Amino acid sequence: MKKIIIISGFLLIASLSKSQDFTTKNMDLYPNEIRVGFFQFFLNTFFLEYEHMFPNSTGLVLQGGVSLKKNSFEEIYGGQGGIQYRLYTKNMAKDMVVLKFQNAYFGPFVKYKYMEVADLDGAFVDGIWNEGIIENTYNTFAGGVLIGFKLSMLERITLDFNIGGGIQFTQEATDDVPDTAYDVFGVAYTGVTPSANFTFGFKF
């Protein structure tokens, strides 16, 4: 029994050492990542992230996206950009069947979004129905903090999850703002806002 415990202990230590070596090796070999946003597809947006990871367990993320939608009710065009600074935990690689847990992170972010929106069939403005086309332009500035973690698969495929929140300020070009645009996820919202993101991509 004593021998089994000793052998098991050595195997556990060897396994942890292998995981730590993997994390260090992985960051040295593939310090860059390109990721595509998943949730943004449901918001008519193509969203990309580029991250460079540094040897001191930090990372810098640059973000960009383009929004486009056109149908008989609404037209949307816009773009967004942002930057994140991440502080990573060290040596937390752990096998999870086909996935590998890499590490967790925490950090601040800032972002900017520009949107042009046209409601083609009218909308409620200040509780009153306005007929015809209602057009407006929105500029949004936001900042906050997030916490997240990474999973990897087949060594170079990466999955990135994070949640957080912050404060955003939106300025509209005119007073013709549909009431629904002031919702917490609306284009004209100003205030405290939650944040969540899931991206997947490739290391190189």
Secondary structure, DSSP 8 states (H G I E B T S, - for coil): -HHHHHHHHHHHHHHHHHHHHHHHHHHHH--EEEEEESGGGGGTEEEEEEEEEETTTEEEEEEEEEEEEESSSEEEEEEEEEEEEEEE-SS--EEETTEEEEEEEEEEEEEEEEEEEEETT-EEETTEEE-S-EEEEEEEEEEEEEEEEEEEETTTEEEEEEEEEEEEEEEESSS---GGGGSTTSTT--EEEEEEEEEEEEE-
